[in-house]
Amino acid sequence: MNLSNHTLTPPQIALLDKGLTFIPAFNTVPLQPVLDCRERNIRNLHLRDYFRHKSQDYDPKEFKNRFKHRSTWRPPPQGA
């Protein structure tokens, strides 16, 4: 029963007929965003390890640093 002035389309009615417990699910997981996040996290860990003993005078919120392109530099591999 529609109590509003809005007229529902057949696909909207079909979706509402599935009930309140209906949860849409993906058939596949988009792999590229997951891989991109993994690489970004690995790079971040390498950078933190490389610069852990260096004093930090860089402020990302400072105006002159706001418009710099993101670096893709990776530190050289460290010995285990």
Contact map, one row per residue, 1 for C-alpha under 8 A:
11100000000000000000000000000000000000000000000000000000000000000000000000000000
11111000000000000000000000000000000000000000000000000000000000000000000000000000
11111000000000000000000000000000000000000000000000000000000000000000000000000000
01111110000000000000000000000000000000000000000000000000000000000000000000000000
01111110000000000000000000000000000000000000000000000000000000000000000000000000
00011111000000000000000000000000000000000000000000000000000000000000000000000000
00011111100000000000000000000000000000000000000000000000000000000000000000000000
00000111110110000000000000000000000000000000000000000000000000000000000000000000
00000011111110000000000000000000000000000000000000000000000000000000000000000000
00000001111111000000000000000000000000000000000000000000000000000000000000000000
00000000111111100000000000000000000000000000000000000000000000000000000000000000
00000001111111110000000000000000000000000000000000000000000000000000000000000000
00000001111111111000000000000000000000000000000000000000000000000000000000000000
00000000011111111100000000000000000000000000000000000000000000000000000000000000
00000000001111111110000000000000000000000000000000000000000000000000000000000000
00000000000111111111000000000000000000000000000000000000000000000000000000000000
00000000000011111110000000000000000000000000000000000000000000000000000000000000
00000000000001111111110000000000000000000000000000000000000000000000000000000000
00000000000000111111110000000000000000000000000000000000000000000000000000000000
00000000000000010111110000000000000000000000000000000000000000000000000000000000
00000000000000000111111000000000000000000000000000000000000000000000000000000000
00000000000000000111111100000000000000000000000000000000000000000000000000000000
00000000000000000000111110000000000000000000000000000000000000000000000000000000
00000000000000000000011111000000000000000000000000000000000000000000000000000000
00000000000000000000001111100000000000000000000000000000000000000000000000000000
00000000000000000000000111111000000000000000000000000000000000000000000000000000
00000000000000000000000011111000000000000000000000000000000000000000000000000000
00000000000000000000000001111100000000000000000000000000000000000000000000000000
00000000000000000000000001111110000000000000000000000000000000000000000000000000
00000000000000000000000000011111110000000000000000000000000000000000000000000000
00000000000000000000000000001111111000000000000000000000000000000000000000000000
00000000000000000000000000000111111100000000000000000000000000000000000000000000
00000000000000000000000000000111111110000000000000000000000000000000000000000000
00000000000000000000000000000111111111000000000000000000000000000000000000000000
00000000000000000000000000000011111111100000000000000000000000000000000000000000
00000000000000000000000000000001111111110000000000000000000000000000000000000000
00000000000000000000000000000000111111111000000000000000000000000000000000000000
00000000000000000000000000000000011111111100000000000000000000000000000000000000
00000000000000000000000000000000001111111110000000000000000000000000000000000000
00000000000000000000000000000000000111111111000000000000000000000000000000000000
00000000000000000000000000000000000011111111100000000000000000000000000000000000
00000000000000000000000000000000000001111111110000000000000000000000000000000000
00000000000000000000000000000000000000111111111000000000000000000000000001000000
00000000000000000000000000000000000000011111111100000000000000000000000000000000
00000000000000000000000000000000000000001111111110000000000000000000000000000000
00000000000000000000000000000000000000000111111111000000000000000000000001100000
00000000000000000000000000000000000000000011111111100000000000000000000001100000
00000000000000000000000000000000000000000001111111110000000000000000000000000000
00000000000000000000000000000000000000000000111111110000000000000000000000000000
00000000000000000000000000000000000000000000011111111000000000000000000000100100
00000000000000000000000000000000000000000000001111111100000000000000000000000000
00000000000000000000000000000000000000000000000111111100000000000000000000000000
00000000000000000000000000000000000000000000000001111110000000000000000000000000
00000000000000000000000000000000000000000000000000111111000000000000000000000000
00000000000000000000000000000000000000000000000000001111100000000000000000000000
00000000000000000000000000000000000000000000000000000111110000000000000000000000
00000000000000000000000000000000000000000000000000000011111000000000000000000000
00000000000000000000000000000000000000000000000000000001111100000000000000000000
00000000000000000000000000000000000000000000000000000000111111001000000000000000
00000000000000000000000000000000000000000000000000000000011111001100000000000000
00000000000000000000000000000000000000000000000000000000001111101100000000000000
00000000000000000000000000000000000000000000000000000000001111111100000000000000
00000000000000000000000000000000000000000000000000000000000011111110000000000000
00000000000000000000000000000000000000000000000000000000000001111111000000000000
00000000000000000000000000000000000000000000000000000000001111111111000000000000
00000000000000000000000000000000000000000000000000000000000111111111000000000000
00000000000000000000000000000000000000000000000000000000000000111111100000000000
00000000000000000000000000000000000000000000000000000000000000011111110000000000
00000000000000000000000000000000000000000000000000000000000000000011111000000000
00000000000000000000000000000000000000000000000000000000000000000001111100000000
00000000000000000000000000000000000000000000000000000000000000000000111110000000
00000000000000000000000000000000000000000000000000000000000000000000011111000000
00000000000000000000000000000000000000000000000000000000000000000000001111100000
00000000000000000000000000000000000000000010011000000000000000000000000111110000
00000000000000000000000000000000000000000000011001000000000000000000000011111000
00000000000000000000000000000000000000000000000000000000000000000000000001111100
00000000000000000000000000000000000000000000000000000000000000000000000000111110
00000000000000000000000000000000000000000000000001000000000000000000000000011111
00000000000000000000000000000000000000000000000000000000000000000000000000001111
00000000000000000000000000000000000000000000000000000000000000000000000000000111
